[in-house]
Amino acid sequence: MDHLINNVYEVYTMIIHSQYFNNIWFTYHKSKNGMKNKMDDLLSIMIDFPGFCMNNRKNDSSVCKRCYAFIQTSIRRKSIWPKLKHNSMVFSTSSISFEKVITPLNVLRFNSYGELQNKHQLLNMILLARSNDHLYTALWSKRYKLVKPLIHLVPKNMIMVWSASKLNSHTFIIPKGFNKSFYVYTNEMELTKAKHLAQQKGYTVIECQKQCKECLHCYKDVSHTIVMELIK
């Protein structure tokens, strides 16, 4: 790895810690105190929680009501929320320098925390993925109507994951232009039932094991699949 860094130092920057680069806050996920982190050793870009998220949090049947990202960032809001707001502002404007980046495992996730606020944010994420075609990138969003007009611009190295808002859903769809849909369940019984129903309807179902670096299905596999996960 040191040899690689030395060879490309003048062109690339390897991000192995949470830091600002190109005016963007990159988060490097790492376990603490022996606790496993779902995104261990991966790099992501977090953004703010817009009104869309806050409205969904009022709905008891929505996964947003029990949003792990909002709860976790609220605990450390003084240190994290300013970074989320900063990233949201940068992606909403033209404040990004699209220099190339090398990340651990050649993977970058958009919206690990937060949600798209506007089309400009999405366009800048698309451009960032395009300018880093050596990376496997993926974007999670619930906002299909916002994404739809720009879906034709998404590059081959960017997997689009639509996140279902409803908990314990037994209605399945992979929206046009998306590679995958992500569904969340409150217990094993609900997940197993949903998995069988989705398979009966012809969907390929992947059950998330909460250890992304051991799988990378959502980053490297462009096939149409449904991913199911037990809520945290």
Backbone bond lengths (Angstrom), bond angles and torsions (degrees), N, CA, C in turn:
res aa  C-N    CA-C-N  psi(-1)  N-CA   C-N-CA  omega(-1)  CA-C   N-CA-C  phi
1 M - - - 1.455 - - 1.522 111.17 -
2 D 1.372 118.22 -40.48 1.460 121.66 178.09 1.515 110.83 -61.15
3 H 1.349 115.94 -39.40 1.465 121.33 178.91 1.525 109.97 -61.40
4 L 1.325 116.42 -42.53 1.457 121.03 179.11 1.514 110.69 -63.15
5 I 1.313 116.30 -45.18 1.457 119.96 -178.84 1.521 111.20 -62.18
6 N 1.340 117.35 -43.53 1.454 120.79 180.00 1.521 111.98 -62.07
7 N 1.329 116.97 -37.88 1.458 121.29 -177.22 1.520 113.07 -70.26
8 V 1.298 117.18 -30.80 1.463 119.31 -173.81 1.526 112.66 -117.57
9 Y 1.313 117.18 14.84 1.466 121.10 -172.55 1.527 112.43 -57.27
10 E 1.338 116.74 -36.85 1.453 119.29 -175.86 1.524 112.39 -74.11
11 V 1.329 117.52 -16.97 1.456 120.83 -176.20 1.523 111.66 -108.67
12 Y 1.310 115.95 -38.34 1.460 120.24 -173.45 1.528 110.64 -117.21
13 T 1.290 115.11 161.99 1.461 121.45 169.99 1.521 108.52 -126.01
14 M 1.309 116.78 125.38 1.452 121.20 175.47 1.516 108.86 -85.69
15 I 1.311 116.85 122.99 1.460 121.06 179.65 1.520 108.91 -101.82
16 I 1.305 116.13 112.12 1.469 120.12 -179.38 1.534 111.16 -122.76
17 H 1.319 116.10 7.69 1.462 121.14 174.66 1.521 107.53 -140.53
18 S 1.308 116.58 157.57 1.464 119.40 174.14 1.525 108.03 -64.36
19 Q 1.336 115.67 127.12 1.459 118.49 -175.15 1.523 110.80 -167.09
20 Y 1.343 115.26 163.92 1.455 121.11 171.70 1.525 108.77 -83.27
21 F 1.335 115.43 135.11 1.457 121.70 174.45 1.522 107.41 -150.25
22 N 1.337 116.64 131.80 1.465 120.87 -176.25 1.533 111.54 55.18
23 N 1.328 115.54 33.37 1.468 122.28 178.75 1.532 112.84 68.59
24 I 1.329 116.89 19.01 1.467 122.42 177.71 1.525 108.33 -119.98
25 W 1.337 116.96 139.41 1.455 120.78 173.75 1.526 108.98 -86.61
26 F 1.339 116.08 113.72 1.456 122.16 175.68 1.523 108.86 -97.05
27 T 1.316 116.93 133.62 1.461 121.98 179.61 1.517 109.92 -105.66
28 Y 1.318 115.32 121.85 1.469 121.42 175.23 1.520 107.53 -97.20
29 H 1.321 116.79 118.00 1.461 121.53 -174.48 1.530 110.64 -86.90
30 K 1.315 115.18 127.70 1.462 120.31 -178.01 1.514 109.79 -146.37
31 S 1.321 115.92 139.21 1.463 120.22 178.94 1.521 111.20 -64.45
32 K 1.328 114.56 150.74 1.457 120.42 175.54 1.519 109.39 -129.98
33 N 1.324 115.52 143.18 1.467 122.20 176.50 1.531 112.11 56.13
34 G 1.345 116.27 34.07 1.459 120.09 176.56 1.507 114.81 77.72
35 M 1.345 117.84 -0.45 1.451 121.51 -179.60 1.529 109.95 -83.03
36 K 1.330 116.82 135.74 1.455 120.65 179.05 1.521 110.22 -75.28
37 N 1.311 115.15 136.93 1.454 122.40 175.18 1.519 107.60 -109.64
38 K 1.315 117.24 131.17 1.463 121.25 -177.87 1.521 111.90 -52.82
39 M 1.327 116.98 -37.68 1.457 121.24 -175.40 1.520 112.97 -104.62
40 D 1.324 117.12 27.68 1.460 121.26 179.32 1.526 112.11 -45.80
41 D 1.339 115.81 131.10 1.468 123.95 173.66 1.527 113.46 70.38
42 L 1.323 117.46 11.25 1.459 120.60 175.71 1.535 109.75 -106.49
43 L 1.313 113.99 158.86 1.446 120.97 179.23 1.522 109.40 -110.63
44 S 1.319 116.81 140.87 1.463 119.24 179.49 1.521 110.79 -143.39
45 I 1.326 113.89 165.71 1.459 121.78 173.55 1.520 107.60 -116.08
46 M 1.320 115.99 119.49 1.455 121.95 178.73 1.521 109.31 -96.91
47 I 1.333 116.51 144.76 1.458 120.31 173.49 1.529 109.20 -129.47
48 D 1.320 115.62 179.10 1.456 121.41 -173.42 1.532 112.14 -77.07
49 F 1.332 115.55 167.57 1.465 122.71 176.90 1.528 108.31 -95.85
50 P 1.332 118.46 106.47 1.473 120.22 -177.67 1.514 111.95 -78.40
51 G 1.330 115.56 -176.86 1.460 120.97 179.12 1.511 112.61 -58.05
52 F 1.329 117.15 -31.54 1.463 122.05 176.98 1.527 110.76 -55.34
53 C 1.327 116.23 -44.01 1.473 120.77 179.30 1.523 111.15 -67.59
54 M 1.313 116.13 -44.98 1.460 120.47 -177.38 1.528 111.66 -63.69
55 N 1.321 116.78 -37.46 1.469 120.46 177.23 1.529 111.05 -66.80
56 N 1.320 116.52 -41.75 1.468 120.13 179.12 1.525 111.63 -66.54
57 R 1.324 117.46 -28.55 1.463 120.42 -179.88 1.526 111.94 -68.26
58 K 1.315 117.70 -14.55 1.462 121.45 177.52 1.524 111.99 -82.27
59 N 1.322 116.32 -10.47 1.463 122.13 -176.30 1.529 110.11 -96.65
60 D 1.332 117.63 115.44 1.467 121.91 -176.30 1.525 113.10 -63.82
61 S 1.328 117.83 -24.14 1.464 120.49 -178.94 1.526 112.51 -91.20
62 S 1.329 116.47 1.31 1.461 120.72 -179.16 1.519 111.35 -93.45
63 V 1.326 116.07 142.94 1.463 120.58 175.81 1.523 110.44 -62.39
64 C 1.336 116.82 -24.12 1.461 121.04 -179.40 1.535 111.85 -65.19
65 K 1.338 116.24 -26.64 1.462 120.70 178.36 1.523 110.75 -59.17
66 R 1.334 115.50 -30.42 1.471 120.75 -178.05 1.527 110.30 -117.22
67 C 1.323 115.62 35.45 1.465 121.88 -175.09 1.530 111.82 -61.17
68 Y 1.320 115.19 114.13 1.468 121.27 -179.78 1.521 110.61 -64.00
69 A 1.325 116.79 -39.35 1.459 121.09 -177.56 1.525 110.92 -63.31
70 F 1.332 116.88 -44.39 1.465 120.21 -179.37 1.521 110.75 -65.83
71 I 1.322 116.52 -42.25 1.467 120.76 -179.79 1.524 111.00 -63.70
72 Q 1.342 115.84 -45.56 1.464 119.88 -177.26 1.527 111.66 -66.70
73 T 1.332 116.90 -43.54 1.461 118.57 -179.24 1.529 111.32 -70.32
74 S 1.338 116.84 -27.45 1.462 119.76 178.56 1.519 111.03 -64.51
75 I 1.319 116.17 -32.91 1.470 120.63 179.61 1.526 110.72 -64.36
76 R 1.329 115.42 -35.70 1.466 120.59 -179.24 1.533 110.30 -116.99
77 R 1.305 115.76 39.99 1.465 120.33 -171.48 1.528 113.41 -61.19
78 K 1.331 118.31 -32.50 1.463 119.58 -177.87 1.523 111.74 -65.76
79 S 1.320 116.98 -32.75 1.468 119.96 -178.67 1.521 113.15 -95.33
80 I 1.346 117.30 -31.28 1.463 120.17 -173.43 1.525 113.29 -94.89
81 W 1.325 118.24 -44.26 1.472 119.99 -174.52 1.531 113.52 -57.03
82 P 1.355 119.50 -39.41 1.474 118.05 176.66 1.534 112.68 -60.49
83 K 1.327 117.21 -32.94 1.466 120.36 178.51 1.525 111.11 -72.00
84 L 1.334 116.59 -38.33 1.462 119.77 176.96 1.525 110.55 -64.43
85 K 1.311 116.49 -42.62 1.465 120.75 179.10 1.522 110.72 -65.72
86 H 1.333 115.75 -38.78 1.461 120.26 178.21 1.529 110.47 -61.03
87 N 1.334 117.15 -49.39 1.461 120.15 -179.88 1.528 111.64 -61.45
88 S 1.325 116.60 -40.78 1.465 119.85 178.91 1.519 110.89 -61.59
89 M 1.326 116.84 -40.61 1.457 121.14 179.35 1.526 110.45 -66.35
90 V 1.323 116.61 -44.83 1.460 120.92 -177.91 1.522 110.83 -62.73
91 F 1.321 117.44 -45.49 1.458 120.64 -178.69 1.536 111.94 -73.38
92 S 1.316 116.95 -15.92 1.462 120.52 177.18 1.523 112.19 -87.92
93 T 1.330 115.98 -7.11 1.465 120.86 -179.21 1.524 108.54 -123.28
94 S 1.308 115.81 -160.29 1.471 120.22 177.73 1.520 109.48 -114.30
95 S 1.318 115.82 45.69 1.467 121.24 -173.65 1.523 113.19 -97.67
96 I 1.338 117.52 16.37 1.461 120.91 -174.52 1.519 110.23 -106.02
97 S 1.336 114.92 133.74 1.463 121.17 169.85 1.522 107.02 -99.70
98 F 1.326 116.47 118.69 1.468 119.62 -171.47 1.534 112.34 -87.38
99 E 1.323 115.28 55.39 1.458 119.85 174.28 1.530 108.86 -74.94
100 K 1.326 114.37 155.57 1.461 118.81 -178.09 1.523 110.99 -75.03
101 V 1.322 114.07 149.61 1.463 122.18 -177.98 1.525 108.79 -132.24
102 I 1.309 116.25 139.99 1.465 120.94 170.25 1.525 107.32 -106.62
103 T 1.318 116.81 128.54 1.459 121.12 -177.98 1.526 109.92 -117.43
104 P 1.328 118.02 159.26 1.465 119.91 172.90 1.525 110.90 -56.23
105 L 1.316 116.44 133.28 1.461 123.87 179.30 1.528 113.14 64.87
106 N 1.346 116.65 10.48 1.475 121.19 -179.02 1.528 112.19 56.06
107 V 1.317 116.19 37.20 1.463 121.83 -176.95 1.523 109.54 -125.96
108 L 1.325 116.07 139.97 1.460 121.79 174.71 1.518 109.03 -140.76
109 R 1.314 115.95 128.35 1.473 121.14 178.88 1.517 110.57 -107.98
110 F 1.326 115.70 134.71 1.456 122.03 172.86 1.527 108.98 -97.16
111 N 1.354 114.58 141.26 1.463 121.28 175.94 1.530 112.80 62.04
112 S 1.327 116.52 44.60 1.462 117.88 171.46 1.518 108.86 -61.81
113 Y 1.316 116.83 -38.55 1.462 123.01 169.63 1.518 106.54 -125.42
114 G 1.319 116.95 145.23 1.455 120.43 177.16 1.515 112.42 94.21
115 E 1.329 115.82 -177.51 1.455 122.66 -175.68 1.522 109.59 -149.69
116 L 1.327 116.03 154.19 1.455 121.21 177.77 1.529 110.53 -58.10
117 Q 1.323 114.23 136.32 1.460 120.19 177.68 1.521 111.42 -102.09
118 N 1.332 116.33 -32.24 1.457 120.25 -176.95 1.535 110.19 -156.17
119 K 1.332 115.89 171.57 1.461 121.46 -177.58 1.519 112.62 -68.64
120 H 1.322 116.80 -28.60 1.461 119.72 179.56 1.525 110.89 -63.83
121 Q 1.336 117.09 -38.78 1.464 119.93 176.42 1.521 110.75 -60.07
122 L 1.322 115.88 -45.84 1.465 120.53 -179.98 1.516 110.81 -62.65
123 L 1.318 117.91 -44.06 1.461 120.97 -179.12 1.523 111.00 -60.66
124 N 1.318 117.59 -41.93 1.460 119.94 178.83 1.525 111.96 -67.30
125 M 1.325 117.50 -34.06 1.471 119.82 175.28 1.528 110.52 -66.29
126 I 1.317 116.24 -40.56 1.469 120.73 177.12 1.530 110.20 -61.54
127 L 1.330 116.47 -44.27 1.469 120.51 -179.70 1.522 111.17 -66.34
128 L 1.336 116.78 -36.41 1.465 120.21 177.71 1.523 110.47 -65.01
129 A 1.332 116.87 -40.90 1.465 120.54 177.04 1.526 110.67 -65.57
130 R 1.322 117.44 -42.19 1.466 121.49 179.51 1.525 111.84 -61.42
131 S 1.324 116.75 -38.91 1.460 120.43 -178.24 1.520 112.46 -79.45
132 N 1.328 116.58 -5.11 1.466 121.55 176.61 1.525 109.10 -127.69
133 D 1.332 115.26 58.48 1.464 119.50 -174.32 1.528 113.19 -70.23
134 H 1.344 117.16 -2.81 1.461 120.70 174.07 1.535 111.00 -83.97
135 L 1.334 116.92 -10.13 1.458 121.27 -178.16 1.524 111.90 -96.13
136 Y 1.330 115.55 152.10 1.466 122.15 165.19 1.528 106.23 -91.85
137 T 1.306 117.07 117.75 1.459 119.99 -179.03 1.527 110.03 -120.02
138 A 1.323 115.78 156.36 1.463 121.01 178.34 1.515 108.49 -148.96
139 L 1.332 115.07 144.56 1.459 120.79 179.22 1.520 109.59 -126.27
140 W 1.337 116.35 129.77 1.467 123.00 176.56 1.523 108.73 -102.23
141 S 1.308 117.19 132.31 1.464 119.86 176.12 1.524 110.33 -156.39
142 K 1.321 115.07 147.93 1.463 122.26 172.68 1.528 111.67 -96.24
143 R 1.329 117.08 -6.61 1.459 121.49 -167.68 1.534 112.03 -97.84
144 Y 1.314 115.49 73.41 1.458 120.82 -177.01 1.523 112.32 -61.05
145 K 1.320 117.64 -42.19 1.466 120.47 -177.40 1.525 111.20 -63.93
146 L 1.336 116.96 -32.06 1.460 120.53 177.73 1.529 110.76 -74.95
147 V 1.335 116.62 -38.05 1.465 122.01 -176.25 1.527 111.98 -75.83
148 K 1.310 117.40 -35.82 1.474 122.93 -170.99 1.524 114.85 -48.69
149 P 1.347 120.60 -46.42 1.467 120.01 -176.62 1.533 114.51 -65.09
150 L 1.341 117.48 -20.41 1.461 120.38 -176.99 1.523 112.79 -110.02
151 I 1.332 117.05 4.00 1.461 120.23 -172.50 1.525 111.64 -61.42
152 H 1.337 117.89 -28.24 1.469 121.12 -178.58 1.526 112.23 -71.47
153 L 1.328 117.87 -13.17 1.457 121.87 -179.98 1.523 113.03 -91.28
154 V 1.325 117.05 -8.73 1.469 121.22 -176.08 1.528 109.82 -66.15
155 P 1.342 118.35 126.62 1.468 121.09 -178.67 1.521 112.47 -77.34
156 K 1.316 116.08 168.56 1.459 121.79 -176.29 1.528 112.50 -66.02
157 N 1.313 117.17 -24.28 1.469 119.58 -178.32 1.524 112.44 -90.93
158 M 1.340 116.82 16.86 1.467 120.82 -178.99 1.526 109.59 -127.73
159 I 1.308 115.48 108.84 1.467 121.03 178.30 1.527 109.30 -86.60
160 M 1.326 115.25 133.51 1.455 121.30 -179.51 1.525 109.44 -102.06
161 V 1.327 116.01 124.42 1.464 122.05 -178.95 1.529 108.73 -117.76
162 W 1.323 115.55 117.39 1.460 120.04 176.08 1.523 109.13 -88.58
163 S 1.342 116.49 127.87 1.466 121.61 -178.75 1.520 109.69 -100.09
164 A 1.308 116.04 121.76 1.467 120.14 177.89 1.530 109.78 -70.47
165 S 1.307 116.54 135.98 1.469 120.91 -179.32 1.525 112.29 -78.29
166 K 1.335 116.86 -32.88 1.460 120.81 -173.04 1.515 112.19 -82.51
167 L 1.326 116.29 131.35 1.463 122.22 173.32 1.528 110.57 -71.01
168 N 1.329 116.34 146.52 1.466 122.30 173.43 1.531 112.87 55.69
169 S 1.312 116.58 37.28 1.455 120.59 -177.78 1.529 111.61 -72.80
170 H 1.326 116.46 141.38 1.454 122.73 173.90 1.529 110.57 -116.52
171 T 1.329 115.15 14.06 1.458 121.88 174.35 1.524 107.72 -111.66
172 F 1.312 117.49 125.42 1.462 120.62 -169.93 1.522 111.73 -121.15
173 I 1.326 114.56 143.48 1.454 121.42 177.61 1.527 108.85 -158.72
174 I 1.312 116.44 144.81 1.454 122.20 167.09 1.524 105.43 -116.03
175 P 1.328 117.68 104.16 1.466 119.88 -174.44 1.528 112.58 -58.29
176 K 1.313 116.23 151.23 1.452 121.91 -179.56 1.535 110.59 -56.60
177 G 1.325 115.72 130.83 1.455 120.95 -179.95 1.512 113.85 93.47
178 F 1.340 117.00 -14.32 1.463 121.11 177.36 1.529 109.61 -94.04
179 N 1.331 115.36 150.47 1.462 120.71 177.55 1.521 111.74 -89.12
180 K 1.327 115.59 -31.79 1.459 119.56 -173.29 1.523 110.89 -146.14
181 S 1.320 114.41 160.84 1.461 121.12 169.86 1.520 108.17 -124.63
182 F 1.330 115.42 146.47 1.461 121.81 -174.70 1.523 108.77 -120.64
183 Y 1.332 115.87 122.18 1.471 121.76 -177.82 1.531 109.48 -120.22
184 V 1.330 116.22 144.35 1.465 121.93 -176.52 1.525 110.10 -120.68
185 Y 1.346 115.23 139.65 1.474 121.36 -176.62 1.520 110.16 -130.26
186 T 1.340 114.55 152.59 1.457 119.66 -172.90 1.523 113.66 -87.46
187 N 1.342 117.73 -16.83 1.467 120.24 179.03 1.527 110.30 -157.48
188 E 1.318 115.64 169.21 1.468 122.20 -176.29 1.526 111.64 -62.26
189 M 1.323 116.96 -38.98 1.454 120.11 -177.89 1.532 111.05 -62.63
190 E 1.326 116.64 -44.95 1.458 120.82 178.82 1.526 111.31 -64.67
191 L 1.313 116.25 -41.57 1.469 119.90 -179.65 1.519 111.07 -64.89
192 T 1.328 116.92 -44.97 1.468 120.97 -179.08 1.523 111.05 -62.45
193 K 1.321 116.51 -42.80 1.464 120.89 178.49 1.526 110.47 -61.46
194 A 1.337 116.31 -46.35 1.460 120.79 -179.55 1.525 111.34 -64.95
195 K 1.316 116.31 -38.59 1.464 120.62 179.68 1.519 110.91 -60.98
196 H 1.329 117.20 -45.33 1.459 121.35 179.77 1.534 111.07 -65.02
197 L 1.328 116.29 -40.91 1.467 120.01 179.48 1.529 111.07 -64.06
198 A 1.314 116.54 -43.22 1.464 120.46 -179.65 1.524 111.26 -65.77
199 Q 1.325 116.18 -40.49 1.467 119.92 178.43 1.526 111.01 -65.53
200 Q 1.331 117.04 -37.80 1.460 121.03 177.29 1.526 111.41 -62.38
201 K 1.327 116.21 -28.94 1.461 120.85 179.35 1.526 112.24 -88.08
202 G 1.319 116.10 5.43 1.460 120.62 174.15 1.512 116.32 95.04
203 Y 1.320 118.04 5.85 1.455 120.71 179.66 1.527 111.38 -84.23
204 T 1.317 116.24 145.10 1.459 121.77 168.33 1.521 107.38 -85.45
205 V 1.325 116.74 126.94 1.463 120.94 -174.48 1.526 110.22 -115.79
206 I 1.320 115.72 131.68 1.458 123.05 174.58 1.520 108.03 -113.71
207 E 1.321 117.53 128.10 1.461 121.20 176.84 1.522 109.04 -94.16
208 C 1.325 116.52 117.24 1.460 121.60 -176.66 1.527 110.68 -64.50
209 Q 1.341 115.51 129.55 1.462 121.19 179.53 1.530 112.06 -99.33
210 K 1.332 116.54 7.15 1.462 122.74 174.68 1.534 113.54 61.15
211 Q 1.327 116.02 36.51 1.453 121.33 174.18 1.526 107.56 -147.62
212 C 1.325 115.06 80.52 1.463 121.77 -168.41 1.529 113.53 -57.11
213 K 1.321 117.68 -42.34 1.464 119.42 -174.21 1.527 112.25 -66.15
214 E 1.332 117.81 -20.42 1.457 121.03 178.17 1.530 111.41 -85.27
215 C 1.315 116.95 -7.73 1.463 121.01 -174.64 1.524 112.00 -123.93
216 L 1.341 116.33 -63.34 1.465 124.26 -179.71 1.531 113.10 60.64
217 H 1.333 116.64 19.53 1.464 120.05 179.50 1.526 111.22 -58.61
218 C 1.323 116.77 -41.75 1.458 120.92 -177.01 1.529 113.18 -72.50
219 Y 1.317 117.07 -9.90 1.459 121.07 -177.92 1.527 113.35 -108.42
220 K 1.330 116.45 -29.20 1.465 118.95 -171.98 1.523 114.34 -116.24
221 D 1.319 117.70 -17.98 1.461 121.43 -176.27 1.528 109.27 -100.94
222 V 1.328 116.75 111.04 1.470 120.67 -175.46 1.526 113.01 -85.27
223 S 1.340 117.32 -1.17 1.463 119.78 -177.69 1.522 110.87 -66.30
224 H 1.332 115.94 159.55 1.459 121.64 178.82 1.528 109.02 -80.74
225 T 1.312 116.02 111.99 1.465 120.84 -179.54 1.520 109.23 -140.14
226 I 1.316 114.39 158.67 1.460 121.58 171.79 1.516 108.52 -106.37
227 V 1.311 115.92 129.50 1.460 121.92 179.16 1.517 107.96 -107.56
228 M 1.329 116.45 130.02 1.461 121.80 -179.81 1.517 109.96 -118.74
229 E 1.342 114.93 143.46 1.454 119.90 -176.44 1.520 110.61 -143.04
230 L 1.331 116.02 143.95 1.462 120.74 170.36 1.519 109.09 -75.70
231 I 1.313 116.60 138.52 1.461 120.11 -177.81 1.527 110.58 -65.05
232 K 1.328 115.53 148.45 1.460 119.93 -179.53 1.517 110.25 -77.80
